[in-house]
Amino acid sequence: MIYLDNSATTMVMDEAANKALTLMKSEYGNPSSMHSFGFEAEKEVRQSADIFARIWHCDKDEVFFTSGGTEADNLAILGAASAMKRKGNHLITTKIEHPAVLEPFKYLEKEGFEVTYLGTDENGIISLNELRDSLRDDTILVSIMHVNNEIGSIQPVEEAAKIVKGKNPDCLFHVDDIQGFCKLTLLPKASGIDMISVSGHKIHAPKGTGVLYVNKNIRINPVILGGGQQSGMRSGTENVPGIAAMAVAADILNKKLKENAEYLYELRRHFVGQISDIEGLKVNGAGGFNYYKDSGSDDISGDDISGDSRIVSDKTVIDFAPHIVSLSVSGVRAEVLLHALEDREIYISAGSACSSHKRAHSATLLSIGLEKDLLDSTVRFSFCEKNTKEEIDKTAEVLRELLPMLRRFKRR
């Protein structure tokens, strides 16, 4: 089996699975209980918060655990809008956000808020000038993703935060970092970011786990009410096994972030190179065939990648993530190719897995101006550090074999 759908979900790493199993079977106390069994569970939650605080260079009381990335996004957006509504009515996000961000904004529009949706260029990157021009005195929240989940474009969120805070210091800035966390460096306090959302199952932790950073100098309202756990920010008995497992995975990946990023960039370069001679393929966003041809290809895994994760050894900006390739295949529908590869035990996505059951065209692909006849012919390959060049070679070989056959079948 070759699993190349890691942006949809990842295999839980052994260390995280073992941690969760121990806490489910042997140390299963309720962290709100007053006895020692409960105290041990509470200690696991505190230690997990310590790990995320070290990764983000923040305080542990700025770390809140959720049931996943969707809840973290909802808590940030709905909680911020609710807390800030007396100060203004205007919100800003982008057209290419994940549904976990777009749907809360659509809900807020129905509640009377005004929302500006920023567009992108052909590489899926927002315009900082458009952001600057869109900011108003009554803008209370801006939410911009770090890494796009479909085409892997990296948004200039650090620069965006400076623009937002420079023009309107009271405006809150949220980043969905679900696809970038533990792959690219993003430090909220150094960047002026107020809130960051993360999902556990994208980093080799169990599904149903997430975390939200909230700067302690701001206030957002809770969206789940109950027993007042986590300082009242997120009520409900904490998922101790999931939280601790997610922290273990994050700690391991963060310690190898530079090494893994360099490997993933090299894997991506190798994949694009292997398929570059196949007819009728288009890599969407930055980092396509011409990029590697023009840049000499090997420069994208330079030593400087661990600092500003968008800068490489020649000091040019990388606008694409190391682990995602969006590929449009002329003459073959995405679902057909997906299942043809599945028959060969190669697993990919037809766009974003979270919205793949909806028939509407991808907002991201529309935003980058993808040709109409390719909108239904786009698939996503996404890698993790466990994938190998041998798997990439096999995938390219299968694509080279399948595509002519699938195109002939369509013509019939």
C-alpha positions in Angstrom: 0.0 0.0 0.0 1.1 3.5 -0.8 -0.6 6.2 1.3 -0.4 9.7 -0.2 -3.3 11.3 1.5 -1.6 12.6 4.6 -3.4 16.0 4.4 -6.6 14.2 5.0 -5.3 12.2 8.0 -2.2 10.6 9.2 -1.4 7.2 10.7 -1.1 7.6 14.5 2.6 7.2 15.5 3.4 4.4 17.9 4.5 6.7 20.7 1.2 8.6 20.6 -0.9 5.4 20.4 0.9 3.8 23.3 0.4 7.0 25.4 -3.3 7.0 24.6 -3.7 3.3 25.4 -2.0 3.7 28.8 -4.3 6.6 29.7 -7.4 4.7 28.6 -6.6 1.4 30.3 -4.5 2.2 33.4 -4.6 5.9 34.3 -8.1 6.8 33.3 -9.1 9.2 36.0 -11.3 12.3 35.4 -9.1 15.4 35.6 -11.8 17.2 37.5 -11.9 14.6 40.3 -10.5 15.5 43.7 -8.7 12.3 44.4 -5.2 11.3 43.4 -6.4 9.3 40.3 -8.0 12.5 39.0 -4.9 14.5 39.9 -2.7 12.3 37.8 -5.1 12.8 34.8 -5.0 16.6 35.4 -1.2 16.5 35.5 -1.2 14.8 32.0 -3.3 17.7 30.7 -1.0 20.3 32.3 2.1 18.6 30.9 0.5 18.5 27.4 -0.2 22.2 27.7 3.5 22.7 28.6 4.6 21.0 25.4 2.5 23.2 23.2 3.6 26.3 25.1 7.2 25.4 24.4 6.5 24.9 20.7 4.7 28.2 20.4 6.9 30.1 22.9 3.8 31.1 24.9 2.4 30.5 28.3 0.6 27.2 29.1 -2.5 29.1 30.2 -2.8 30.3 26.6 -3.3 26.7 25.4 -6.8 25.2 25.1 -7.7 21.7 24.0 -10.6 21.0 21.7 -12.2 18.0 19.9 -10.4 18.9 16.7 -9.4 21.6 14.2 -13.0 22.4 13.4 -13.9 23.2 17.0 -10.7 25.2 17.4 -11.6 27.3 14.3 -15.2 27.7 15.5 -14.2 28.7 19.0 -11.7 31.3 17.7 -14.0 32.8 15.1 -17.4 32.7 16.8 -15.9 33.4 20.2 -14.0 36.5 18.9 -16.9 37.9 17.0 -19.2 37.5 20.1 -16.7 39.2 22.4 -15.8 42.0 20.0 -19.2 42.9 18.5 -19.6 46.1 20.5 -16.4 47.4 18.9 -17.3 46.7 15.3 -19.2 44.7 12.7 -16.6 44.0 10.0 -14.7 40.7 9.5 -12.1 39.6 7.0 -11.1 36.2 5.8 -10.1 34.6 2.4 -11.9 32.8 -0.3 -9.7 29.8 0.0 -10.2 28.9 3.7 -11.2 25.5 4.9 -15.0 25.0 5.5 -14.2 25.0 9.2 -13.5 28.7 8.8 -15.7 29.6 5.9 -18.9 28.2 7.4 -18.6 30.1 10.7 -18.1 33.3 8.7 -21.2 32.5 6.6 -23.1 32.0 9.8 -21.9 35.4 11.2 -23.0 37.0 8.0 -26.6 35.7 8.7 -26.2 37.2 12.2 -25.6 40.6 10.7 -21.9 40.9 10.5 -20.2 42.2 7.3 -17.5 39.9 5.8 -14.9 40.7 3.3 -13.4 37.7 1.4 -9.9 38.3 0.1 -9.1 36.7 -3.3 -5.8 35.2 -4.4 -3.4 35.2 -7.3 -2.9 32.2 -9.6 -0.6 30.6 -7.0 -3.3 30.9 -4.3 -1.5 33.7 -2.4 -3.5 36.7 -1.0 -2.6 40.3 -1.8 -1.3 42.2 1.2 -2.4 45.4 -0.5 -6.0 44.1 -0.7 -5.8 43.2 3.0 -4.6 46.6 3.8 -7.2 48.3 1.7 -10.0 46.1 3.3 -9.2 47.0 6.9 -11.5 49.5 8.5 -11.9 51.1 11.9 -14.8 48.7 12.6 -12.8 45.5 11.6 -12.7 43.3 14.6 -11.4 40.0 13.3 -9.2 38.8 10.5 -8.7 35.0 9.8 -6.1 33.8 7.3 -4.9 30.2 6.9 -1.2 29.5 7.0 -1.1 26.6 4.5 -3.9 25.9 2.1 -5.2 22.4 2.4 -5.8 21.8 -1.3 -2.9 23.3 -3.2 -0.4 23.9 -0.4 0.0 27.7 -0.9 1.7 29.4 2.1 0.0 32.6 3.1 2.2 35.5 4.4 0.5 35.5 7.8 3.4 37.1 9.6 3.3 40.1 7.3 -0.5 40.1 7.4 -0.5 40.3 11.2 1.8 43.3 11.1 -0.5 45.1 8.6 -3.6 44.3 10.7 -2.0 45.4 14.0 -0.4 48.4 12.4 -3.7 49.7 11.1 -6.1 48.5 13.8 -4.3 47.3 17.0 -7.6 46.1 18.6 -8.5 43.9 15.6 -8.0 40.2 16.4 -5.9 38.0 14.1 -6.6 34.3 13.8 -4.6 31.7 11.8 -5.8 28.2 10.9 -2.5 26.3 11.0 -3.9 22.9 10.7 -1.9 22.0 7.5 1.3 23.9 8.6 1.8 22.9 12.2 4.9 20.9 12.9 5.9 21.3 9.2 6.6 25.0 9.2 7.6 27.4 12.0 5.0 29.8 13.2 5.4 31.6 16.5 2.3 33.6 17.5 3.8 36.2 19.9 6.7 37.0 17.7 4.3 37.4 14.8 1.5 39.3 16.4 -1.0 36.5 16.0 -3.8 36.3 18.6 -5.1 32.8 17.9 -3.9 29.6 16.2 -5.9 26.5 15.5 -4.3 23.0 15.2 -5.7 19.5 14.6 -4.2 16.3 16.1 -4.9 13.9 13.3 -2.8 15.8 10.8 0.3 15.2 12.9 0.1 11.5 13.6 -2.1 11.8 16.7 -5.7 10.4 17.1 -8.7 11.9 15.4 -11.0 14.0 17.6 -8.1 16.1 19.1 -7.3 19.7 18.6 -5.8 22.7 20.3 -6.2 26.5 20.2 -3.7 29.1 21.2 -5.4 32.3 22.5 -3.2 35.2 23.6 -4.0 35.9 27.3 -4.2 39.7 26.5 -7.4 39.2 24.5 -10.8 38.0 25.3 -13.1 35.6 23.4 -16.3 34.1 24.5 -16.7 30.3 24.9 -19.1 28.5 22.5 -19.5 25.4 24.7 -21.0 25.9 28.1 -21.0 23.5 31.0 -18.7 22.6 33.9 -16.2 25.4 33.3 -13.2 23.2 32.5 -10.1 24.9 31.0 -10.7 28.2 32.8 -14.2 28.3 31.4 -13.0 28.6 27.8 -14.0 25.1 26.8 -16.3 23.2 29.1 -16.5 19.4 29.0 -14.4 16.6 30.5 -11.0 16.7 28.8 -10.1 13.9 26.4 -7.0 13.1 28.4 -5.7 10.1 26.2 -6.2 12.2 23.1 -4.7 15.3 24.5 -1.6 13.5 25.8 -1.2 11.6 22.6 -1.4 14.7 20.5 1.2 16.4 22.7 3.6 13.5 22.4 3.2 13.6 18.6 3.7 17.3 18.4 6.8 17.2 20.6 8.4 14.5 18.5 7.6 16.2 15.2 8.6 19.6 16.4 12.1 18.4 17.4 12.6 17.1 13.9 10.8 19.9 12.1 13.8 21.1 10.1 14.9 17.6 9.1 11.4 16.6 8.1 10.7 19.8 6.2 13.9 19.3 4.1 13.0 15.7 3.4 9.5 16.5 2.4 10.6 19.3 0.1 13.0 16.9 -1.5 10.3 14.3 -1.8 8.0 16.8 -3.4 10.7 17.9 -5.9 11.3 14.3 -6.8 7.6 13.6 -7.4 7.1 16.6 -9.6 10.3 15.7 -11.5 9.1 12.1 -12.0 5.8 13.2 -13.5 7.0 16.2 -15.5 7.1 14.3 -18.8 3.6 12.9 -18.5 1.3 14.5 -21.0 -1.7 16.7 -19.9 -0.6 17.3 -16.2 -0.7 20.7 -14.5 0.6 21.4 -10.9 -1.6 24.0 -9.3 -0.1 26.8 -7.4 3.5 27.6 -6.9 6.2 24.8 -7.1 5.1 23.4 -10.4 7.2 22.0 -13.3 8.7 25.4 -14.3 9.7 26.2 -10.7 12.0 23.3 -10.4 13.3 23.7 -14.0 14.1 27.3 -13.4 15.5 27.1 -9.9 17.7 24.1 -10.3 15.4 22.1 -8.0 17.9 21.2 -5.3 17.9 24.7 -3.7 14.6 24.2 -2.0 16.0 22.2 0.9 18.6 24.7 2.2 19.9 25.2 5.7 17.8 28.3 6.4 14.5 26.5 6.2 14.3 26.1 10.0 14.2 29.8 10.7 11.8 31.7 8.5 10.2 28.6 7.0 9.5 30.4 3.7 13.1 31.4 3.1 15.6 29.1 1.4 19.4 29.1 0.8 19.2 31.6 -2.0 17.0 33.9 0.0 14.0 33.6 -2.3 10.6 33.0 -0.8 9.0 29.6 -1.0 5.2 30.1 -1.4 4.3 26.4 -1.2 4.3 23.8 1.5 6.6 20.8 1.4 3.9 18.1 1.6 1.1 18.9 -0.9 0.9 18.6 -4.6 -2.3 19.6 -6.4 -2.4 18.0 -9.8 -4.9 18.6 -12.6 -5.2 15.8 -15.1 -6.5 16.8 -18.5 -9.2 14.4 -19.8 -9.6 12.3 -16.6 -12.2 13.0 -13.9 -10.7 13.2 -10.4 -12.9 10.4 -9.0 -12.0 8.1 -11.9 -8.3 8.6 -11.3 -8.7 8.3 -7.5 -10.4 4.9 -7.8 -8.0 3.7 -10.5 -5.1 4.4 -8.2 -7.0 2.8 -5.3 -7.2 -0.4 -7.4 -3.4 -0.3 -7.4 -3.4 0.4 -3.6 -2.3 4.0 -4.0 -4.4 6.4 -1.9 -4.9 10.1 -2.7 -7.7 12.7 -2.4 -10.0 14.3 -5.0 -9.4 17.8 -3.6 -10.0 18.3 0.1 -11.2 15.2 1.9 -13.3 17.3 4.3 -15.4 18.6 1.4 -15.0 15.9 -1.2 -18.6 14.7 -0.8 -19.9 18.1 -2.0 -20.5 18.6 -5.7 -19.7 22.4 -5.7 -16.5 23.3 -7.3 -13.5 24.0 -5.1 -13.4 27.7 -4.0 -9.6 27.4 -4.0 -9.4 26.2 -7.5 -11.9 28.9 -8.6 -9.8 31.6 -6.8 -6.6 30.7 -8.6 -8.5 30.8 -12.0 -8.1 27.2 -12.9 -9.5 26.4 -16.4 -13.1 25.2 -16.2 -12.4 21.9 -17.8 -9.9 21.0 -15.1 -12.1 21.8 -12.1 -13.4 18.3 -12.0 -10.1 16.8 -12.9 -7.9 17.8 -9.9 -6.5 15.5 -7.3 -4.2 16.0 -4.3 -1.1 14.0 -3.3 0.1 14.7 0.2 3.2 13.3 1.8 4.5 12.6 5.3 8.0 11.9 6.5 7.3 8.1 6.4 6.8 8.2 2.6 9.8 7.1 0.4 11.2 7.9 -3.0 10.5 4.3 -4.0 6.8 4.9 -3.3 7.0 8.1 -5.4 8.7 6.3 -8.2 6.0 3.6 -8.2 3.2 6.2 -8.1 4.7 8.0 -11.1 5.1 4.7 -13.0 1.4 3.8 -12.3 0.3 7.3 -13.4 2.3 6.9 -16.7 0.6 3.6 -17.3 -3.0 4.5 -16.3 -3.6 7.9 -17.8 -3.5 7.0 -21.5 -5.8 4.1 -20.8 -8.3 6.3 -18.8 -8.3 8.9 -21.5 -9.0 6.3 -24.2 -11.8 5.0 -22.1 -13.4 8.4 -21.8 -13.3 9.0 -25.6 -15.3 5.8 -26.1 
